[in-house]
Amino acid sequence: MTLLPMAPAQAVGLPSLLNSSAKAQPEAQEPLGQSLDEVIKSLENDQQRSKLLADLKKLRDATKKAQPATEEGVLGLIGGTLASFEKQFSGADSPITRWSNEFDLAKDELVALALPANEWLPIVFAFAMILMVWSLLAAALIWVSHRVRMRFGLTEELPQHPRALDMLRFALRKLGPWLIALVITVYMSYALPSSLGKSLAMVLAYALVVGTCFSAICVIAFSLLDGPHRHRALYILRHQAFRPLWLIGSFAAFGEALNDPRLVESLGEHLAHTAATVANVLAALSTGLFILRFRRPIAHLIRNQPLSRRLTRRALSDTIDILGTFWYVPALVLVAISLFATFVSAGDTSTALRQSLICTVLLVLCMVINGLVRRHALKPQRGLKRHALYSERLKSFFYTLAHLLVWLAFIELGLRVWGMSLIRFTEGEGHEVSVKLFSLGGTLIFAWLIWILSDTAVHHALTRSRKGLANARAQTMMPLIRNVLFVAIFIIALIVALANMGMNVTPLLAGAGVIGLAIGFGAQSLVADLITGLFIIIEDSLAIDDYVDVGGHLGTVEGLTIRTVRLRDIDGIVHTIPFSEIKSIKNYSREFGYAIFRVAVPASMDIDNAIKLMREVGQKMRTDPLQRRNIWSPLEIQGVESFESGNAILRARFKTAPIKQWEVSRAFNLSLKRHLDEAGLDLATPRMSVQVITAGGSPEQPL
């Protein structure tokens, strides 16, 4: 590399030297000749020549990188992408060419396995003998299990609401005979000499047993989703999905078993790889057919959620409904991607399909474990009624953590199938990131636990009364206190999480304090509403469903916020009143009420008879089935209150239930009017005394 720059420089100077003088020509030719001799020696040496070529290539790459990259537009990008695809799918390295070569090599290995008829006979005999022994043993065990089931009256299929014992019995009935027969057959096959027929028979038996196990686990997983309005879908899956699932599991297990080193050595690398790929492709196609055939029952299982969840979690229910309707679309896309990856990656032993099938099995196992955890969580537990609310909320919390751990385990195992791992990531490059994420998750979980305990404590304190029933005060204060608690815990958890992730929260706290102070000064009326409302709610001056007179408005309390009270009057008009405008509160619905009567006694009726009649009406009302629950005391006659238009006004009252005083008053007036009508008496009317004076000056009788 040091000689090359010198030679051109000297060559460039040669003409000037030749033109200047003839004496300088020999002097200039001497260094040039020496340089050429050194270059020739370098090229004649193999090591130096290789080094020189490597240095030249590095220099070329460096000059290419130094050149500015040309910007491509959208059309250029599309054209480049299509060109790369065309390059990948054409030429000697295309998938079609590689698969053609693979099939040719597999054909050659199959031809090489062709043996004379006398040599094939022991292989076929060993294959048929092992399968026959295995089948006969399995049939005998199935007959024995059938007799035992008939003897003890056990059902053949899973019941409508299977228990853990029913699921275990179902799995043993489906898998047990074939697995026990396989174990016995393996033990007996040691007497036969090792051959290709023996290996193929054992692989086939193993694949069929694995397929049976896979189908049994899937059916049990479907059974764990039992619930209202799901019985028909579960019936279809239990009775029709076992054999398609068995085919999927058998094909997948057979493709996996063909990659065994002993079989590869016996069959040949290319023949074993081709057969394994065909088995995996059949498993993928069987999966696609299963998805298309049972898309409606599985969608029915996904969409039909419990009524409580549909009412309380509408957003989640809508999401699950959409997922249940179109669940088969991403499933078919995954199957298509697996087939496409198998086609493109010709020659790498169908890794994509095998890994996808293993992830599917892990997903089914995860669903089974989660279903068992959910079923155990729904079991009623005995405990003290005093702490029943705490235990119920904490049980839901810990079972949710159990579900989360199961899904994390599934994600870790699935990543390990694809050659990755969360644990290795946390121990290696992602150690700092994982520590921050774990601290964030731990903070959120701890905040969630604090929220559950505090919310339960508030609920327990507000709903506790002498009779153990929820009161109106609990309905009033609980939403307010829960919102304040939630906001406080959320803010504290957010600040702690940001601090754990390395963020400096001091400026954030200072800014929040300044903003809070500015809001306090700028919104004094709002602060007054908040403080007044807080004291009104704490003092329990009014509550939801109370009938009150507030700020000149009479009505029923429909809602309370931390700033306003909402009333609905007798005309149906809603009034929203800020707490700061409330000067006094008249509450008509606390503890009890009084139904007060002012009865004008007719002039033709004796006052004692009027009192007696009112007592009779009061006693009759106390025995009335519709009113006796509202009347809490005998009728109290308070005497003659006043005189109006010549009639005595008797005053009486009932002690009544809250807000029932007007109803009792109306019923009493109606009953009194009926008694007066039965006695032939009219209601008291205003009286006027008219006196006529004649000419003689003597007054006549008043009219």
C-alpha positions in Angstrom: 0.0 0.0 0.0 3.0 2.4 0.6 4.4 1.6 -2.8 1.3 2.2 -4.8 1.0 6.0 -4.1 4.6 6.5 -4.9 4.5 5.0 -8.4 1.8 7.2 -9.8 3.4 10.3 -8.4 6.7 9.5 -10.0 5.1 8.6 -13.3 3.3 11.9 -13.4 6.7 13.7 -13.0 8.4 11.7 -15.8 7.4 14.0 -18.8 8.7 17.1 -17.1 11.9 15.3 -16.4 12.3 14.1 -19.9 11.6 17.4 -21.4 13.9 19.4 -19.2 17.1 17.5 -19.7 18.5 14.2 -20.7 20.7 13.9 -17.7 17.9 13.7 -15.3 16.3 10.8 -17.2 18.5 8.1 -15.9 18.2 9.5 -12.4 14.4 9.4 -12.6 14.3 5.9 -14.0 16.3 4.4 -11.2 13.6 5.0 -8.4 10.9 4.0 -10.8 12.6 0.8 -11.5 13.1 0.1 -7.9 9.4 0.7 -7.1 8.3 -1.5 -9.9 10.6 -4.3 -8.7 9.1 -4.0 -5.2 5.6 -4.1 -6.6 6.4 -7.2 -8.7 7.9 -8.9 -5.7 4.8 -8.2 -3.6 2.5 -9.6 -6.3 4.7 -12.7 -6.6 4.4 -13.4 -2.9 1.0 -15.1 -2.2 0.6 -13.8 1.4 1.5 -10.2 0.4 -0.8 -10.4 -2.6 -3.7 -11.6 -0.5 -3.1 -8.8 2.1 -2.9 -6.3 -0.7 -6.2 -7.4 -2.2 -7.9 -7.3 1.3 -6.6 -3.8 1.8 -7.8 -2.7 -1.5 -11.3 -4.1 -0.8 -11.4 -2.2 2.5 -10.4 1.0 0.8 -13.2 0.4 -1.8 -15.8 -0.2 0.9 -14.7 2.9 2.8 -15.0 5.1 -0.3 -18.5 3.7 -0.9 -19.6 4.5 2.6 -18.2 8.0 2.3 -20.4 8.7 -0.7 -23.7 10.4 0.2 -26.7 8.0 0.0 -29.2 8.9 -2.7 -32.6 9.6 -1.4 -35.3 7.4 -2.7 -38.9 8.3 -3.1 -42.0 6.2 -2.4 -41.9 4.6 -5.8 -38.1 3.9 -5.4 -38.7 2.3 -2.1 -41.5 0.1 -3.5 -39.4 -0.8 -6.4 -36.4 -1.7 -4.2 -38.7 -3.8 -2.0 -40.1 -5.7 -5.0 -36.6 -6.1 -6.4 -35.4 -7.6 -3.1 -38.4 -10.0 -3.1 -37.7 -11.0 -6.7 -34.1 -11.6 -5.8 -35.1 -13.7 -2.8 -37.6 -15.8 -4.7 -35.6 -16.3 -7.9 -32.3 -17.8 -8.7 -30.4 -20.7 -7.2 -31.3 -19.6 -3.6 -35.1 -19.4 -4.1 -37.4 -21.5 -1.9 -38.7 -23.4 -4.9 -35.2 -24.3 -5.9 -34.2 -25.4 -2.4 -37.4 -27.4 -2.0 -36.8 -29.1 -5.4 -33.3 -30.0 -4.3 -34.6 -31.2 -1.0 -37.2 -33.5 -2.6 -34.6 -34.8 -5.0 -32.2 -35.7 -2.1 -35.1 -37.2 -0.2 -36.0 -39.3 -3.2 -32.4 -40.5 -3.5 -32.3 -41.5 0.2 -35.6 -43.3 -0.3 -34.3 -45.2 -3.2 -31.2 -46.0 -1.2 -33.4 -47.6 1.4 -34.9 -50.0 -1.1 -34.0 -53.4 0.0 -34.7 -56.9 -1.4 -38.0 -58.5 -0.4 -36.4 -60.9 2.0 -34.8 -58.0 3.9 -38.1 -56.0 4.0 -40.0 -58.8 5.6 -38.5 -58.5 9.1 -38.9 -54.8 9.1 -42.6 -55.0 8.1 -43.1 -57.8 10.6 -41.6 -55.8 13.5 -43.7 -52.8 12.5 -47.0 -54.8 12.3 -46.2 -56.8 15.5 -45.6 -53.7 17.7 -48.7 -51.9 16.4 -50.9 -55.0 16.9 -49.6 -55.7 20.4 -50.2 -52.0 21.3 -53.7 -52.0 19.8 -54.8 -55.2 21.5 -53.5 -54.1 24.9 -55.3 -50.7 24.5 -58.5 -52.4 23.5 -58.4 -54.8 26.5 -57.8 -51.9 28.8 -60.6 -49.9 27.2 -63.0 -52.9 27.7 -61.9 -53.2 31.4 -62.5 -49.4 32.0 -65.9 -49.7 30.3 -66.9 -52.6 32.6 -65.7 -50.6 35.7 -67.6 -47.6 34.6 -70.8 -49.6 34.1 -70.3 -51.3 37.4 -70.0 -48.0 39.4 -72.5 -46.0 37.2 -69.9 -43.5 35.9 -70.7 -41.3 32.9 -68.7 -41.6 29.7 -68.5 -37.9 28.9 -67.8 -34.9 31.1 -70.9 -33.7 33.1 -72.3 -30.3 32.6 -70.5 -28.8 35.6 -67.4 -31.0 35.9 -65.3 -31.1 39.1 -61.6 -31.6 39.3 -62.2 -35.4 39.9 -64.5 -35.6 36.8 -61.8 -33.9 34.7 -59.1 -36.3 36.0 -61.3 -39.3 35.3 -62.1 -38.1 31.8 -58.4 -37.6 31.0 -57.5 -41.1 32.4 -60.4 -42.7 30.4 -59.2 -41.1 27.2 -55.4 -41.4 27.7 -54.9 -44.1 30.3 -55.4 -47.3 28.2 -53.3 -46.0 25.3 -50.5 -44.8 27.5 -50.4 -47.9 29.7 -50.4 -50.1 26.5 -47.6 -48.0 25.1 -45.5 -48.5 28.2 -46.1 -52.2 28.2 -45.3 -52.4 24.4 -42.0 -50.5 24.9 -41.0 -53.0 27.6 -41.9 -56.0 25.4 -40.2 -54.5 22.3 -36.8 -55.0 23.9 -37.0 -58.6 22.9 -37.1 -57.6 19.2 -33.9 -56.6 17.4 -33.4 -52.9 16.6 -34.8 -52.1 13.1 -36.4 -49.4 11.1 -39.8 -51.0 11.4 -39.6 -51.0 15.2 -38.5 -47.4 15.4 -41.3 -46.3 13.0 -43.9 -48.2 15.0 -42.8 -46.7 18.3 -42.8 -43.2 16.7 -46.4 -43.7 15.4 -47.7 -45.0 18.7 -46.0 -42.1 20.5 -47.6 -39.6 18.1 -51.1 -41.1 18.6 -50.8 -41.0 22.4 -49.6 -37.4 22.3 -52.5 -36.5 20.1 -54.9 -38.2 22.5 -53.4 -36.3 25.4 -53.6 -33.0 23.5 -57.3 -33.5 22.6 -58.2 -34.4 26.2 -56.5 -31.3 27.5 -58.3 -29.1 25.0 -61.7 -30.6 25.8 -61.0 -30.0 29.6 -60.0 -26.5 28.8 -63.3 -25.9 27.0 -65.2 -27.4 29.9 -63.6 -24.9 32.3 -65.4 -22.1 30.4 -68.7 -23.4 31.5 -71.4 -20.9 32.5 -74.9 -19.7 31.7 -75.9 -19.7 28.0 -72.8 -21.7 27.1 -74.2 -25.2 27.4 -75.0 -25.8 23.8 -71.5 -24.6 22.6 -69.8 -26.8 25.2 -72.0 -29.8 24.1 -70.8 -29.4 20.5 -67.2 -29.1 21.4 -67.2 -32.0 23.8 -68.8 -34.4 21.4 -67.4 -33.2 18.0 -64.0 -31.6 18.7 -62.1 -34.5 20.2 -61.1 -36.3 16.9 -60.1 -33.1 15.0 -57.9 -32.1 17.9 -56.5 -35.6 18.1 -55.5 -35.3 14.4 -53.8 -32.0 15.1 -51.8 -33.3 18.1 -50.9 -36.6 16.3 -49.5 -34.8 13.2 -47.6 -32.4 15.3 -46.1 -35.1 17.5 -45.2 -37.2 14.5 -43.4 -34.3 12.9 -41.5 -33.6 16.1 -40.5 -37.3 16.6 -39.1 -37.6 13.1 -36.4 -35.2 14.1 -34.9 -37.7 16.5 -31.2 -38.3 15.7 -31.7 -42.1 15.5 -34.5 -41.8 13.0 -32.5 -39.2 11.0 -29.6 -41.6 10.9 -31.9 -44.5 9.8 -34.0 -42.7 7.2 -31.5 -40.1 6.1 -31.3 -36.4 6.9 -33.3 -35.1 3.9 -35.9 -37.8 3.9 -36.6 -37.3 7.7 -36.7 -33.6 7.2 -39.2 -33.9 4.3 -41.5 -36.3 6.2 -41.4 -34.1 9.3 -42.3 -31.0 7.2 -45.2 -32.8 5.6 -46.5 -33.9 9.0 -46.2 -30.3 10.4 -48.0 -28.9 7.3 -50.8 -31.4 7.8 -51.0 -30.3 11.4 -51.3 -26.7 10.4 -53.9 -27.5 7.7 -55.9 -29.5 10.3 -55.7 -26.5 12.6 -57.1 -24.2 10.0 -59.9 -26.6 9.2 -60.7 -26.9 13.0 -60.8 -23.1 13.3 -63.2 -22.8 10.3 -65.4 -25.7 11.6 -65.7 -24.6 15.2 -65.5 -20.8 14.9 -69.1 -20.3 16.0 -69.1 -22.4 19.2 -65.8 -20.9 20.3 -67.1 -17.4 19.5 -70.2 -18.3 21.6 -67.9 -19.2 24.5 -65.9 -16.0 24.2 -68.8 -13.6 23.8 -71.2 -14.9 26.5 -69.9 -13.2 29.7 -71.7 -13.2 33.1 -74.4 -10.6 33.5 -72.6 -8.9 36.4 -69.6 -8.3 34.2 -71.7 -7.1 31.3 -73.4 -4.6 33.6 -70.3 -3.3 35.5 -67.6 -3.6 32.8 -69.3 -2.5 29.6 -66.1 -1.5 27.8 -64.4 -4.8 28.6 -67.6 -6.7 27.5 -67.7 -4.8 24.2 -64.1 -5.6 23.6 -64.6 -9.3 24.3 -67.7 -9.3 22.1 -65.6 -8.0 19.1 -62.8 -10.4 19.9 -65.3 -13.3 20.0 -66.8 -12.4 16.7 -63.6 -12.2 14.8 -61.3 -14.5 16.8 -60.8 -16.9 13.9 -59.3 -14.2 11.6 -56.0 -13.8 13.5 -55.9 -17.5 14.2 -56.1 -18.2 10.5 -53.5 -15.5 9.8 -51.1 -17.2 12.3 -51.6 -20.5 10.5 -50.9 -18.9 7.1 -47.8 -17.2 8.5 -46.5 -20.5 9.8 -47.1 -22.2 6.5 -45.4 -19.3 4.6 -42.4 -19.3 7.0 -42.1 -23.1 6.5 -42.1 -22.6 2.7 -39.5 -19.7 2.8 -37.2 -21.4 5.4 -36.7 -24.5 3.4 -34.0 -26.7 4.9 -34.2 -25.6 8.6 -36.3 -28.6 9.8 -39.6 -26.7 9.9 -38.7 -24.6 12.9 -41.5 -22.1 12.5 -44.3 -24.6 12.4 -42.9 -26.7 15.3 -42.4 -23.6 17.5 -45.9 -22.4 16.7 -47.5 -25.7 17.6 -45.5 -25.8 20.9 -46.7 -22.3 21.7 -50.3 -23.4 21.0 -49.9 -26.3 23.4 -48.5 -24.0 26.1 -51.4 -21.6 25.5 -53.9 -24.4 26.0 -52.1 -25.4 29.3 -52.2 -21.8 30.4 -55.9 -21.7 29.8 -56.5 -24.9 31.8 -54.5 -23.6 34.7 -56.2 -20.3 34.7 -59.6 -22.0 34.5 -58.8 -24.2 37.5 -57.6 -21.1 39.4 -60.8 -19.3 38.5 -63.0 -22.2 39.5 -61.2 -22.4 42.9 -61.7 -18.7 43.4 -65.5 -19.0 42.8 -65.9 -21.6 45.6 -67.6 -20.2 48.7 -65.4 -20.0 51.7 -66.4 -20.1 55.3 -65.3 -17.3 57.5 -66.3 -14.7 60.0 -69.1 -12.5 58.7 -67.4 -9.5 60.3 -64.4 -9.8 58.0 -66.2 -11.3 55.0 -65.9 -8.2 52.9 -62.1 -8.0 53.6 -61.6 -11.7 52.8 -63.6 -11.5 49.6 -61.7 -8.5 48.2 -58.3 -9.8 49.3 -59.2 -13.2 47.7 -60.0 -11.5 44.4 -56.7 -9.6 44.6 -54.5 -12.7 45.2 -56.3 -14.7 42.6 -55.7 -11.9 40.1 -52.0 -12.0 40.9 -52.1 -15.8 40.4 -53.6 -15.3 36.9 -50.9 -12.7 36.2 -48.1 -15.1 37.3 -49.5 -17.9 35.1 -49.5 -15.6 32.0 -46.0 -14.4 32.8 -44.9 -18.1 33.0 -46.6 -18.7 29.6 -44.8 -15.7 28.1 -41.4 -16.9 29.4 -41.9 -20.4 28.1 -43.1 -19.2 24.8 -40.1 -16.9 24.4 -37.8 -19.8 25.3 -39.4 -21.8 22.5 -38.4 -19.0 20.1 -34.9 -18.8 21.5 -35.5 -15.7 23.8 -36.0 -15.3 27.5 -37.1 -12.5 29.8 -35.0 -13.9 32.6 -31.8 -13.8 30.4 -32.8 -10.3 29.4 -33.1 -9.1 33.0 -29.8 -10.7 33.9 -28.0 -9.3 30.9 -28.4 -6.1 28.8 -31.8 -5.2 30.2 -30.9 -5.4 33.9 -31.4 -1.7 34.6 -34.6 -1.5 32.5 -36.0 -4.6 34.2 -35.2 -3.3 37.7 -37.1 -0.1 36.9 -40.0 -2.0 35.4 -40.2 -4.3 38.4 -40.1 -1.4 40.8 -42.9 0.2 38.8 -45.0 -3.0 38.8 -44.4 -3.5 42.5 -45.4 0.1 43.3 -48.6 -0.3 41.3 -49.5 -3.6 42.9 -48.8 -2.2 46.4 -50.9 0.9 45.6 -53.7 -1.4 44.4 -53.5 -3.4 47.7 -53.7 -0.2 49.7 -56.7 1.0 47.7 -58.5 -2.3 48.3 -57.9 -2.2 52.1 -58.8 1.5 52.4 -61.9 1.2 50.2 -63.1 -1.8 52.1 -62.5 -0.1 55.5 -64.5 3.0 54.3 -67.3 0.7 53.0 -67.3 -1.3 56.3 -67.4 1.8 58.5 -70.1 3.6 56.6 -72.5 0.7 56.0 -72.2 -0.6 59.6 -75.3 0.2 61.7 -77.3 -1.3 64.5 -79.1 -3.5 62.2 -76.1 -4.2 60.0 -77.8 -2.5 57.0 -76.5 0.2 54.7 -77.9 3.6 55.4 -78.4 6.7 53.4 -75.3 8.3 54.8 -73.2 5.5 53.3 -74.8 6.1 49.9 -74.0 9.8 50.2 -70.4 9.8 51.5 -69.0 6.7 50.0 -68.6 7.9 46.4 -67.0 11.2 47.7 -64.6 9.5 50.0 -63.8 6.8 47.5 -62.9 9.4 44.8 -60.7 11.3 47.2 -58.9 8.2 48.4 -58.4 7.0 44.8 -57.0 10.3 43.6 -54.7 10.5 46.7 -53.4 7.0 46.3 -53.0 7.4 42.6 -50.9 10.6 42.9 -48.7 9.1 45.7 -48.2 5.9 43.7 -47.3 7.9 40.5 -44.8 10.1 42.4 -43.2 7.0 44.0 -43.1 5.2 40.7 -41.4 8.2 39.0 -38.9 8.4 41.8 -38.1 4.7 41.5 -37.5 5.1 37.8 -34.8 7.7 38.4 -36.8 10.9 37.8 -36.3 13.9 40.1 -39.7 14.5 41.6 -38.7 17.6 43.7 -39.5 20.1 40.9 -42.8 18.3 40.3 -43.8 18.5 44.0 -42.8 22.1 44.1 -44.8 22.9 41.0 -47.8 21.1 42.2 -47.7 23.1 45.5 -47.5 26.4 43.6 -50.3 25.4 41.3 -52.5 24.3 44.3 -51.8 27.6 46.0 -52.7 29.6 42.9 -55.9 27.6 42.5 -56.8 28.2 46.1 -56.5 32.0 45.8 -58.1 32.2 42.4 -61.1 30.0 43.1 -62.2 31.1 46.6 -65.9 30.4 45.9 -65.0 26.8 44.8 -62.9 26.3 48.0 -65.8 27.6 50.0 -68.2 25.2 48.3 -65.8 22.3 49.0 -65.3 23.1 52.7 -69.0 23.8 53.3 -70.0 20.6 51.5 -67.4 18.6 53.5 -68.8 19.8 56.8 -72.4 19.3 55.7 -71.7 15.7 54.7 -69.6 15.0 57.8 -72.4 16.3 60.0 -74.9 14.2 58.1 -77.3 17.2 57.7 -78.7 15.7 54.5 -78.2 12.6 52.4 -79.4 11.0 49.2 -83.2 10.4 49.1 -83.9 12.9 51.9 -86.8 15.3 51.4 -85.4 18.7 52.3 -85.9 22.5 52.0 -82.6 24.0 50.9 -82.0 27.5 49.6 -85.8 28.1 49.1 -86.2 24.9 47.1 -88.2 21.9 48.4 -87.5 18.5 46.9 -85.8 15.1 47.1 -82.0 14.9 47.2 -80.9 13.0 44.1 -77.2 13.4 44.2 -74.3 15.0 46.1 -70.9 16.1 44.8 -68.2 17.6 46.8 -69.4 21.1 45.6 -73.2 20.9 44.9 -76.4 19.3 46.0 -79.0 18.2 43.3 -82.7 18.3 44.2 -85.8 17.3 42.3 -89.0 19.1 43.3 -92.6 17.9 43.2 -92.9 19.2 39.6 -89.9 17.1 38.4 -87.6 20.1 38.1 -84.0 19.5 39.0 -82.2 22.2 41.1 -78.4 22.3 41.5 -77.4 24.3 44.5 -73.8 25.1 45.5 -73.1 24.4 49.1 -71.9 27.9 49.8 -75.4 29.3 49.1 -77.0 27.0 51.7 -77.8 29.0 54.9 -80.2 26.5 56.5 -81.5 23.0 55.9 -85.0 21.8 56.6 -84.9 18.0 56.6 -88.3 16.3 56.6 -87.0 12.7 56.5 -84.9 12.2 59.6 -85.9 9.7 62.3 -89.7 10.4 62.2 -92.3 12.9 61.2 -95.6 14.3 62.5 -98.9 14.2 60.6 -100.8 17.2 62.0 -104.6 17.6 61.5 -106.6 20.8 62.0 -110.3 19.8 61.9 -113.1 22.4 62.0 -116.0 21.0 64.1 -119.5 21.5 62.6 -121.7 23.8 64.6 -124.4 21.1 64.9 -122.0 18.6 66.4 -121.0 18.4 70.1 -117.3 18.9 70.7 -117.0 15.6 72.8 -118.6 13.7 70.0 -116.2 15.3 67.5 -113.2 14.2 69.7 -114.7 10.7 70.0 -115.2 10.5 66.2 -111.6 11.5 65.5 -110.3 8.9 68.0 -112.3 6.2 66.2 -110.9 7.3 62.8 -107.4 7.3 64.3 -107.9 3.8 65.7 -109.2 2.5 62.5 -106.2 3.9 60.6 -103.8 2.1 63.0 -105.4 -1.2 62.0 -105.3 -0.5 58.3 -102.8 -2.8 56.6 -101.6 -0.1 54.3 -101.0 2.6 56.9 -100.2 0.8 60.2 -96.5 0.6 59.3 -96.4 4.3 58.7 -98.1 5.3 62.0 -95.8 5.0 65.0 -98.1 6.3 67.8 -101.8 6.6 68.8 -103.6 9.7 67.7 -102.7 12.5 70.0 -105.6 15.0 70.5 -104.1 18.3 71.4 -107.3 20.2 72.0 -109.1 23.2 70.6 -106.5 25.2 68.8 -108.6 28.2 67.8 -112.0 29.4 66.5 -112.5 30.3 62.9 -115.8 31.6 61.5 -117.7 30.4 64.6 -116.3 26.9 64.4 -113.9 25.2 66.9 -110.7 24.0 65.4 -109.5 20.7 66.9 -105.7 19.9 66.6 -104.4 16.3 66.5 -101.3 14.5 65.3 -99.8 11.1 64.5 -96.1 10.2 64.9 -95.2 8.7 61.5 -92.3 7.2 59.6 -90.0 9.7 57.8 -91.5 11.3 54.7 -94.9 9.5 55.4 -96.6 12.3 57.2 -98.3 13.7 54.2 -99.5 10.3 53.1 -101.0 9.7 56.6 -102.6 13.1 56.6 -104.4 12.5 53.3 -105.6 9.1 54.4 -106.9 10.5 57.7 -108.8 13.3 56.0 -110.4 10.8 53.6 -111.4 8.4 56.4 -112.9 11.3 58.4 -115.0 12.6 55.5 -116.4 9.1 55.0 -117.4 8.8 58.7 -119.1 12.2 58.5 -121.0 11.2 55.5 -122.1 8.0 57.2 -123.3 10.0 60.2 -125.3 12.4 58.0 -123.2 15.4 59.0 -121.8 18.0 56.8 -118.4 19.5 57.0 -118.1 22.7 59.0 -119.0 25.8 57.0 -118.4 29.4 57.9 -121.2 31.0 60.0 -122.7 34.5 59.7 -125.0 36.0 62.3 -127.5 38.5 60.8 -129.8 40.6 63.2 -132.8 42.6 61.8 -134.0 45.6 63.8 -137.7 46.6 63.2 -139.2 50.1 63.3 -140.3 49.7 66.9 -136.6 49.2 67.8 -137.0 45.7 69.0 -134.6 43.3 67.3 -135.9 40.2 65.8 -134.4 36.7 66.1 -131.0 36.4 64.4 -130.9 34.4 61.2 
